[in-house]
Amino acid sequence: MKGDEACHRYPMAPLIRFTLLGLYLALVLPLPVLAPDPLQLPLLLAALAGLLLVMAITSERVELDERELRVGHPPWCAWLLRRGWQLSWSHITDLTPVVTSQGGRVYYVRSGSGPGDTSGGAWLLPQRVTRFEDFLTRFSQASGLSTAAIGRISPPWTYRLLALLSAAMLTGELVTLALNRS
């Protein structure tokens, strides 16, 4: 992603990122330890590769400048994920809300000039970024679209609860491991 002095960067919110990393570790950490000897090394290597993949997925970031909105990953993992997109402010025409199966609401950024315009498309508006309110304010100012109805995709308490449960699982696993080693 481009570096620019007037560029505003929004990485994934730390609560969300570290909760997802902690959950991954809580679920996968015991596998190499509990596996039979011949499988321990392959499972450890697979767990490390998986950790790198989760780190890459949760490193998505959003950048805004006076010309465009960019969503993507840092260079160390962008070659693998290739999920990024960018859109000029002048091409953004609308925000479309969609209700998720869990009852939340996501928004798609629309581009194009109308029904006959085949160059248009829709991209998921990032809702898990740090400084979300600042991001929405800048997005609204640059695009001219109202973001007043937009909120986070899920409330922070859900990630706090998941972080607490992940920490409890990790603590239990480490205590069990320590007791079994002694």
Secondary structure by P-SEA (a helix, b strand, c coil): ccccccbbbbcccaaaaaaaaaaaaaacccccccccccaaaaaaaaaaaaaaaaaaaaccbbbbcccbbbbbbccccccccccccccccccccbbbbbbccccbbbbbbbbcccccccccccccccccccaaaaaaaaaaaaaccccccccccccaaaaaaaaaaaaaaaaaaaaaaaaaac
